[in-house]
Amino acid sequence: MKEEALAIASQQPDPARRLNVLREYLQACILRSLSESEAFVSLSFVAGTALRFLYNLPRFSEDLDFSLENPSDYAPRKWLKKLKTELTLMGFTPALTWNDRKTVHVAWVKVAELLKESGLAAVADQNLSVKIKIDTRPPAGADTQVEIITRHFLLTVRHHDLPSLMAGKVHALWTRPYPKGRDWYDLIWYRSQRPAVAPNLVLLQHALDQTEGDGVIDARRWPEYALRRLDTFDASVLAKDVRPFLERPREADAIKLNYLRSMLEKA
């Protein structure tokens, strides 16, 4: 499996693209292990990486995000122990850490040597890392589906549907304390689908009540609030953030404030 990852990466002359495909291969390995551990009895796959794996979003993503749906079968330490064993058998040199002191539990999967062997690092101990985040108190109202993924491996996951995934993205647009071009690129993607995707307002309202206070923000007014955030950003900063993650980097040029405003005004 390690040889396959290196072979796939070697086909990419651009270093940024090579890093993205290597990370995505490691993400697929993690998802397959979790699926085989029946982790998706407890978890739903969410956020940007879910959008890429399930709906072919044309941008790469860094983290694996999950929502805890069924706490009674939640066994992350067991899943991670199995994952480490499997990655080792695949030829990788993994190190895993786990932190469950906060509401969002976090694991880091770090693989040594792979970046050096792929020509992306000068020293063997520079790690390729994937962060796993599990929200153990997710807001209510998500709609979930079970689907088969065929990216590198065949596996089955439970995930939030498109409107619920978009609700998570809109919530991030409002609450993230810094500008992130990947958020706005994803919003363009959602609204460019036919028909355009609209957020799950029940889930979005619960998420906003959870972070901003009950009734402080009306989820139905999401385009208005997104416009307010947009007016505080520099389009060049947004484009710079997303460009290294795009399959077609020139698409970052589509992130123009006047276009985003027009799109939101029509939502």
VOBA-1610 file (N, C-alpha, C; in pm, whole numbers, padded with zeros to 5 digits, always signed):
BEGIN
Met+00082-00121+00000Met+00000+00000+00000Met+00086+00126+00000Lys+00196+00125+00076Lys+00285+00240+00075Lys+00342+00261-00064Glu+00377+00152-00131Glu+00431+00162-00267Glu+00328+00221-00362Glu+00202+00185-00343Glu+00096+00240-00427Glu+00083+00390-00404Ala+00089+00434-00279Ala+00080+00576-00248Ala+00194+00652-00315Leu+00316+00600-00307Leu+00431+00665-00367Leu+00421+00667-00519Ala+00368+00558-00577Ala+00352+00552-00722Ala+00251+00656-00771Ile+00142+00671-00697Ile+00040+00771-00734Ile+00099+00911-00723Ala+00174+00936-00615Ala+00233+01068-00595Ala+00337+01099-00702Ser+00412+01000-00747Ser+00520+01022-00844Ser+00467+01071-00979Gln+00339+01052-01003Gln+00279+01097-01129Gln+00249+01247-01128Gln+00269+01311-01013Gln+00237+01453-00998Gln+00366+01535-00994Pro+00398+01609-01101Pro+00520+01689-01101Pro+00514+01809-01007Asp+00392+01859-00981Asp+00378+01975-00893Asp+00383+01931-00747Pro+00474+01987-00666Pro+00486+01944-00527Pro+00358+01959-00445Ala+00284+02068-00465Ala+00161+02088-00389Ala+00060+01979-00422Arg+00049+01947-00549Arg-00043+01841-00591Arg+00003+01706-00536Arg+00132+01681-00536Arg+00185+01554-00484Arg+00152+01539-00336Leu+00167+01648-00260Leu+00132+01644-00118Leu-00016+01616-00101Asn-00100+01680-00181Asn-00244+01660-00170Asn-00284+01516-00196Val-00228+01455-00300Val-00269+01317-00332Val-00216+01219-00229Leu-00097+01246-00175Leu-00046+01159-00068Leu-00135+01167+00055Arg-00170+01288+00095Arg-00256+01304+00213Arg-00392+01237+00189Glu-00445+01253+00068Glu-00575+01194+00040Glu-00569+01041+00044Tyr-00458+00984+00001Tyr-00443+00838+00010Tyr-00445+00795+00157Leu-00374+00869+00242Leu-00374+00837+00384Leu-00514+00854+00443Gln-00585+00956+00402Gln-00723+00974+00448Gln-00809+00853+00409Ala-00791+00804+00287Ala-00868+00688+00242Ala-00835+00564+00326Cys-00708+00549+00361Cys-00668+00437+00448Cys-00738+00446+00583Ile-00743+00567+00638Ile-00807+00587+00768Ile-00956+00557+00760Leu-01020+00608+00656Leu-01164+00585+00640Leu-01195+00436+00623Arg-01112+00366+00548Arg-01136+00223+00530Arg-01125+00149+00663Ser-01024+00184+00742Ser-01007+00119+00872Ser-01127+00148+00963Leu-01173+00273+00965Leu-01288+00308+01047Leu-01413+00234+01000Ser-01430+00223+00870Ser-01545+00152+00817Ser-01543+00005+00859Glu-01426-00058+00848Glu-01414-00198+00887Glu-01432-00217+01037Ser-01402-00113+01116Ser-01424-00118+01261Ser-01568-00091+01299Glu-01653-00066+01200Glu-01794-00031+01220Glu-01809+00099+01299Ala-01711+00188+01280Ala-01718+00318+01348Ala-01836+00401+01301Phe-01884+00375+01179Phe-01993+00457+01127Phe-02130+00415+01180Val-02131+00316+01269Val-02251+00295+01351Val-02266+00412+01448Ser-02152+00468+01489Ser-02150+00580+01584Ser-02134+00715+01517Leu-02059+00720+01408Leu-02016+00846+01350Leu-02084+00875+01217Ser-02090+01005+01185Ser-02121+01051+01051Ser-02004+01131+00999Phe-01970+01112+00873Phe-01863+01183+00805Phe-01917+01319+00763Val-01842+01426+00795Val-01892+01562+00768Val-01778+01649+00715Ala-01815+01773+00677Ala-01721+01879+00640Ala-01659+01857+00502Gly-01550+01932+00476Gly-01497+01942+00341Gly-01446+01813+00283Thr-01380+01729+00363Thr-01329+01603+00309Thr-01443+01510+00273Ala-01552+01514+00349Ala-01671+01436+00313Ala-01727+01484+00179Leu-01728+01615+00160Leu-01779+01670+00035Leu-01693+01624-00083Arg-01564+01614-00063Arg-01476+01567-00172Arg-01494+01417-00198Phe-01489+01336-00093Phe-01496+01192-00112Phe-01633+01147-00164Leu-01738+01214-00122Leu-01873+01168-00154Leu-01934+01239-00275Tyr-01897+01365-00295Tyr-01961+01444-00401Tyr-01862+01502-00501Asn-01735+01457-00493Asn-01633+01496-00591Asn-01607+01647-00595Leu-01611+01712-00481Leu-01568+01850-00473Leu-01427+01862-00532Pro-01403+01952-00628Pro-01272+01956-00693Pro-01165+02032-00615Arg-01163+02014-00486Arg-01052+02065-00405Arg-01016+01961-00300Phe-00889+01956-00268Phe-00841+01866-00165Phe-00867+01926-00027Ser-00863+01841+00075Ser-00892+01884+00210Ser-00790+01822+00305Glu-00773+01882+00423Glu-00667+01839+00514Glu-00715+01746+00625Asp-00829+01776+00686Asp-00873+01705+00806Asp-00983+01605+00774Leu-01005+01514+00867Leu-01121+01425+00864Leu-01211+01464+00981Asp-01334+01503+00950Asp-01427+01551+01053Asp-01546+01456+01064Phe-01589+01434+01189Phe-01699+01343+01214Phe-01791+01402+01321Ser-01917+01360+01314Ser-02017+01396+01413Ser-02058+01269+01486Leu-02058+01273+01618Leu-02096+01156+01697Leu-02248+01147+01704Glu-02302+01041+01645Glu-02447+01022+01638Glu-02498+00922+01743Asn-02414+00826+01778Asn-02458+00718+01866Asn-02350+00691+01972Pro-02353+00762+02085Pro-02248+00749+02185Pro-02233+00610+02244Ser-02337+00528+02242Ser-02330+00398+02308Ser-02227+00305+02244Asp-02198+00323+02117Asp-02100+00237+02048Asp-01970+00310+02017Tyr-01944+00417+02089Tyr-01826+00501+02061Tyr-01702+00439+02124Ala-01605+00398+02042Ala-01485+00329+02092Ala-01361+00378+02018Pro-01328+00507+02027Pro-01219+00562+01945Pro-01082+00503+01973Arg-01051+00473+02098Arg-00919+00416+02127Arg-00903+00279+02061Lys-01006+00201+02061Lys-01004+00071+01994Lys-00986+00089+01844Trp-01057+00184+01786Trp-01046+00208+01641Trp-00905+00253+01605Leu-00847+00341+01686Leu-00714+00393+01655Leu-00606+00287+01671Lys-00622+00199+01768Lys-00527+00089+01785Lys-00526+00000+01661Lys-00644-00032+01611Lys-00656-00112+01489Lys-00596-00037+01370Leu-00623+00092+01361Leu-00571+00173+01251Leu-00418+00171+01250Lys-00355+00187+01365Lys-00209+00188+01371Lys-00152+00055+01323Thr-00214-00054+01367Thr-00168-00186+01323Thr-00179-00200+01172Glu-00289-00157+01116Glu-00312-00171+00973Glu-00217-00084+00892Leu-00194+00038+00935Leu-00101+00125+00864Leu+00040+00067+00866Thr+00077+00006+00976Thr+00209-00057+00985Thr+00219-00173+00887Leu+00115-00254+00879Leu+00114-00365+00785Leu+00116-00319+00640Met+00066-00198+00616Met+00069-00142+00480Met+00207-00089+00442Gly+00300-00088+00538Gly+00435-00042+00509Gly+00466+00099+00557Phe+00368+00163+00619Phe+00389+00298+00671Phe+00455+00292+00809Thr+00505+00409+00854Thr+00561+00421+00989Thr+00476+00521+01065Pro+00366+00473+01128Pro+00269+00566+01187Pro+00293+00594+01335Ala+00252+00713+01376Ala+00242+00749+01518Ala+00107+00815+01538Leu+00033+00773+01640Leu-00100+00824+01664Leu-00110+00885+01803Thr-00178+00999+01813Thr-00204+01060+01943Thr-00354+01084+01955Trp-00402+01095+02080Trp-00545+01107+02107Trp-00568+01205+02220Asn-00665+01295+02204Asn-00697+01393+02307Asn-00849+01404+02317Asp-00904+01364+02431Asp-01049+01370+02451Asp-01087+01461+02566Arg-01004+01564+02592Arg-01029+01652+02705Arg-01133+01760+02674Lys-01162+01781+02546Lys-01260+01883+02508Lys-01378+01818+02435Thr-01480+01898+02406Thr-01599+01847+02339Thr-01564+01786+02204Val-01475+01851+02130Val-01428+01795+02004Val-01305+01711+02033His-01320+01580+02022His-01207+01490+02042His-01117+01494+01920Val-00986+01485+01942Val-00890+01503+01833Val-00787+01391+01835Ala-00765+01333+01718Ala-00655+01238+01698Ala-00566+01291+01588Trp-00437+01268+01601Trp-00341+01298+01494Trp-00283+01167+01444Val-00287+01149+01314Val-00221+01034+01250Val-00101+01091+01175Lys+00019+01053+01218Lys+00141+01106+01158Lys+00224+00992+01101Val+00265+01007+00978Val+00341+00903+00908Val+00477+00960+00871Ala+00583+00899+00922Ala+00719+00942+00892Ala+00767+00881+00761Glu+00871+00940+00706Glu+00945+00889+00589Glu+00875+00913+00455Leu+00743+00918+00454Leu+00670+00924+00328Leu+00701+01052+00252Leu+00711+01165+00321Leu+00739+01291+00253Leu+00880+01290+00192Lys+00975+01234+00263Lys+01111+01227+00209Lys+01115+01134+00088Glu+01049+01019+00098Glu+01052+00921-00011Glu+00980+00971-00135Ser+00890+01067-00118Ser+00819+01123-00232Ser+00884+01251-00283Gly+00997+01290-00225Gly+01069+01408-00269Gly+01015+01538-00216Leu+00935+01532-00111Leu+00873+01652-00056Leu+00940+01703+00071Ala+01036+01630+00123Ala+01105+01671+00245Ala+01249+01622+00239Ala+01337+01693+00310Ala+01479+01659+00308Ala+01515+01555+00412Val+01432+01544+00516Val+01464+01452+00626Val+01351+01353+00645Ala+01385+01232+00691Ala+01287+01124+00701Ala+01186+01145+00812Asp+01223+01222+00916Asp+01132+01234+01031Asp+01032+01349+01015Gln+01026+01412+00899Gln+00920+01510+00874Gln+00794+01434+00837Asn+00686+01457+00913Asn+00567+01373+00903Asn+00464+01426+00803Leu+00395+01330+00742Leu+00269+01360+00674Leu+00159+01336+00777Ser+00075+01437+00802Ser-00020+01429+00913Ser-00163+01447+00865Val-00253+01376+00930Val-00397+01394+00911Val-00459+01411+01049Lys-00536+01516+01066Lys-00605+01543+01191Lys-00746+01488+01183Ile-00785+01410+01285Ile-00920+01355+01295Ile-00992+01430+01406Lys-01109+01487+01374Lys-01187+01562+01472Lys-01325+01499+01484Ile-01368+01476+01608Ile-01499+01415+01634Ile-01575+01506+01729Asp-01682+01566+01679Asp-01769+01651+01762Asp-01861+01560+01843Thr-01838+01556+01973Thr-01915+01465+02059Thr-02047+01524+02108Arg-02071+01653+02079Arg-02199+01715+02113Arg-02250+01793+01992Pro-02275+01726+01882Pro-02316+01797+01761Pro-02456+01854+01774Pro-02485+01963+01704Pro-02621+02018+01706Pro-02719+01920+01642Ala-02843+01925+01688Ala-02946+01835+01636Ala-02995+01882+01499Gly-03056+01789+01426Gly-03123+01827+01304Gly-03061+01780+01175Ala-02948+01710+01181Ala-02883+01664+01059Ala-02959+01546+00999Asp-02961+01540+00868Asp-03011+01423+00796Asp-02892+01343+00745Thr-02895+01214+00766Thr-02780+01131+00729Thr-02817+01028+00624Gln-02714+00982+00555Gln-02728+00878+00454Gln-02613+00780+00469Val-02630+00660+00413Val-02522+00562+00407Val-02487+00543+00260Glu-02356+00548+00231Glu-02314+00544+00092Glu-02181+00470+00079Ile-02158+00414-00039Ile-02033+00346-00070Ile-01937+00445-00136Ile-01814+00446-00092Ile-01707+00528-00150Ile-01611+00435-00225Thr-01563+00481-00339Thr-01468+00400-00417Thr-01341+00478-00449Arg-01299+00566-00361Arg-01175+00643-00382Arg-01058+00566-00321His-00978+00503-00404His-00866+00417-00366His-00912+00282-00310Phe-01013+00282-00225Phe-01066+00160-00166Phe-01218+00161-00174Leu-01276+00043-00159Leu-01422+00032-00150Leu-01460+00028-00003Leu-01542+00121+00040Leu-01580+00126+00181Leu-01715+00193+00193Thr-01779+00173+00309Thr-01912+00228+00335Thr-01906+00325+00451Val-01970+00441+00435Val-01972+00540+00542Val-02114+00593+00561Arg-02141+00638+00682Arg-02259+00721+00707Arg-02213+00866+00703His-02296+00953+00645His-02255+01092+00629His-02376+01183+00633His-02352+01310+00654His-02457+01410+00642His-02491+01429+00495Asp-02619+01453+00466Asp-02658+01480+00328Asp-02613+01619+00288Leu-02630+01654+00160Leu-02578+01781+00110Leu-02632+01903+00184Pro-02764+01916+00207Pro-02811+02034+00281Pro-02752+02042+00423Ser-02734+01926+00486Ser-02676+01927+00622Ser-02528+01963+00617Leu-02456+01913+00516Leu-02316+01952+00499Leu-02306+02103+00474Met-02397+02156+00394Met-02393+02299+00367Met-02424+02380+00493Ala-02513+02330+00577Ala-02540+02400+00703Ala-02413+02413+00785Gly-02333+02308+00789Gly-02206+02315+00860Gly-02113+02418+00799Lys-02112+02427+00666Lys-02026+02524+00599Lys-02071+02667+00626Val-02202+02693+00618Val-02253+02827+00645Val-02223+02868+00790His-02238+02773+00881His-02205+02801+01021His-02058+02841+01035Ala-01970+02770+00963Ala-01827+02804+00967Ala-01802+02943+00909Leu-01873+02977+00801Leu-01855+03109+00740Leu-01883+03220+00840Trp-01983+03200+00923Trp-02021+03304+01020Trp-01932+03306+01143Thr-01887+03191+01186Thr-01825+03183+01319Thr-01673+03170+01316Arg-01614+03134+01201Arg-01469+03121+01197Arg-01406+03258+01218Pro-01309+03271+01309Pro-01257+03404+01344Pro-01159+03462+01242Tyr-01132+03391+01134Tyr-01037+03440+01033Tyr-01090+03403+00894Pro-01049+03476+00791Pro-01097+03445+00655Pro-01033+03318+00602Lys-01115+03232+00543Lys-01066+03106+00487Lys-01128+03088+00349Gly-01044+03097+00247Gly-01092+03090+00111Gly-01161+02959+00077Arg-01119+02851+00144Arg-01182+02722+00118Arg-01331+02724+00154Asp-01368+02798+00257Asp-01510+02811+00292Asp-01589+02872+00177Trp-01535+02980+00121Trp-01608+03053+00018Trp-01607+02978-00115Tyr-01500+02906-00143Tyr-01499+02821-00263Tyr-01607+02715-00251Asp-01616+02653-00134Asp-01719+02550-00114Asp-01859+02608-00129Leu-01879+02731-00079Leu-02010+02794-00094Leu-02044+02813-00241Ile-01946+02856-00320Ile-01968+02869-00465Ile-02008+02733-00523Trp-01939+02629-00480Trp-01970+02494-00532Trp-02114+02455-00499Tyr-02153+02474-00373Tyr-02291+02438-00334Tyr-02393+02513-00418Arg-02373+02642-00436Arg-02473+02723-00505Arg-02468+02706-00657Ser-02359+02647-00709Ser-02351+02625-00853Ser-02408+02490-00895Gln-02447+02407-00798Gln-02511+02281-00834Gln-02650+02308-00891Arg-02699+02215-00967Arg-02832+02229-01026Arg-02921+02113-00983Pro-03023+02138-00897Pro-03056+02269-00840Pro-02955+02311-00734Ala-02949+02443-00710Ala-02858+02493-00608Ala-02893+02435-00472Val-02790+02399-00396Val-02811+02343-00262Val-02840+02456-00164Ala-02938+02437-00079Ala-02969+02529+00030Ala-02940+02458+00162Pro-02900+02532+00265Pro-02864+02467+00390Pro-02985+02409+00463Asn-02961+02305+00538Asn-03059+02249+00631Asn-03078+02351+00743Leu-03189+02424+00739Leu-03208+02535+00832Leu-03230+02491+00975Val-03287+02372+00994Val-03306+02320+01130Val-03170+02296+01195Leu-03082+02227+01122Leu-02947+02201+01173Leu-02871+02331+01192Leu-02878+02421+01095Leu-02807+02548+01105Leu-02853+02629+01226Gln-02985+02632+01250Gln-03035+02707+01366Gln-02985+02648+01496His-02988+02515+01507His-02937+02451+01629His-02788+02480+01648Ala-02712+02479+01538Ala-02568+02506+01548Ala-02544+02650+01594Leu-02619+02744+01539Leu-02603+02885+01577Leu-02647+02909+01721Asp-02756+02844+01762Asp-02800+02857+01901Asp-02694+02802+01996Gln-02627+02698+01951Gln-02526+02634+02036Gln-02404+02724+02055Thr-02363+02794+01950Thr-02239+02872+01957Thr-02261+03021+01983Glu-02376+03075+01939Glu-02398+03219+01949Glu-02502+03257+02053Gly-02576+03158+02103Gly-02683+03184+02198Gly-02819+03166+02133Asp-02915+03119+02212Asp-03048+03090+02157Asp-03112+03214+02095Gly-03148+03201+01967Gly-03222+03306+01899Gly-03143+03431+01863Val-03013+03431+01884Val-02934+03550+01853Val-02928+03573+01702Ile-02914+03466+01625Ile-02908+03474+01479Ile-03018+03387+01421Asp-03090+03439+01324Asp-03196+03366+01256Asp-03136+03296+01135Ala-03137+03163+01135Ala-03076+03085+01028Ala-03135+03117+00892Arg-03261+03159+00888Arg-03327+03188+00760Arg-03263+03308+00690Arg-03189+03388+00765Arg-03125+03507+00708Arg-02979+03481+00675Trp-02944+03355+00649Trp-02804+03320+00629Trp-02736+03398+00517Pro-02802+03426+00402Pro-02730+03504+00299Pro-02693+03645+00347Glu-02783+03706+00425Glu-02757+03841+00475Glu-02635+03843+00567Tyr-02627+03746+00657Tyr-02514+03742+00750Tyr-02385+03706+00677Ala-02394+03619+00576Ala-02275+03586+00498Ala-02224+03710+00424Leu-02315+03792+00373Leu-02275+03916+00307Leu-02201+04009+00404Arg-02247+04015+00526Arg-02180+04100+00626Arg-02037+04054+00649Arg-02016+03923+00660Arg-01881+03871+00678Arg-01796+03899+00556Leu-01856+03882+00439Leu-01781+03900+00315Leu-01724+04040+00303Asp-01799+04138+00350Asp-01756+04278+00339Asp-01633+04308+00423Thr-01592+04217+00511Thr-01474+04239+00595Thr-01349+04172+00538Phe-01361+04103+00423Phe-01251+04022+00371Phe-01188+04082+00246Asp-01065+04040+00221Asp-00991+04074+00100Asp-00994+03951+00008Ala-01045+03968-00114Ala-01059+03855-00206Ala-00926+03788-00236Ser-00817+03866-00240Ser-00686+03806-00270Ser-00641+03712-00160Val-00678+03744-00036Val-00644+03655+00077Val-00722+03524+00066Leu-00850+03534+00030Leu-00932+03414+00013Leu-00877+03326-00099Ala-00841+03386-00211Ala-00789+03311-00324Ala-00656+03244-00291Lys-00571+03315-00220Lys-00441+03259-00182Lys-00456+03138-00092Asp-00555+03141-00004Asp-00577+03029+00087Asp-00619+02903+00012Val-00709+02915-00084Val-00768+02797-00146Val-00685+02743-00262Arg-00608+02828-00329Arg-00540+02788-00453Arg-00457+02659-00440Pro-00376+02639-00334Pro-00295+02517-00328Pro-00375+02388-00317Phe-00504+02398-00286Phe-00585+02278-00264Phe-00674+02243-00383Leu-00671+02324-00488Leu-00763+02304-00599Leu-00705+02209-00705Glu-00790+02125-00759Glu-00749+02043-00872Glu-00712+02133-00991Arg-00784+02241-01006Arg-00755+02339-01112Arg-00729+02473-01043Pro-00603+02501-01009Pro-00572+02619-00928Pro-00625+02751-00982Arg-00644+02761-01112Arg-00693+02887-01168Arg-00836+02917-01124Glu-00906+02817-01073Glu-01043+02842-01025Glu-01045+02935-00904Ala-00931+02951-00839Ala-00924+03046-00727Ala-00958+03187-00773Asp-00936+03215-00902Asp-00966+03348-00954Asp-01115+03378-00955Ala-01198+03273-00939Ala-01343+03294-00935Ala-01389+03355-00804Ile-01301+03356-00705Ile-01339+03411-00574Ile-01322+03562-00579Lys-01422+03627-00633Lys-01425+03773-00643Lys-01544+03824-00560Leu-01521+03931-00488Leu-01623+03977-00394Leu-01752+04016-00464Asn-01743+04077-00583Asn-01866+04117-00651Asn-01947+03996-00695Tyr-01876+03888-00737Tyr-01947+03766-00775Tyr-02012+03701-00654Leu-01939+03694-00543Leu-01995+03634-00422Leu-02115+03714-00371Arg-02106+03845-00378Arg-02219+03928-00335Arg-02342+03899-00420Ser-02322+03895-00550Ser-02434+03869-00641Ser-02496+03734-00614Met-02413+03634-00590Met-02462+03499-00562Met-02545+03496-00434Leu-02497+03564-00329Leu-02568+03565-00202Leu-02697+03646-00208Glu-02696+03753-00285Glu-02817+03836-00299Glu-02929+03760-00368Lys-02892+03659-00450Lys-02992+03580-00521Lys-03033+03454-00444Ala-02966+03427-00334Ala-02992+03301-00260Ala-03127+03306-00190
//
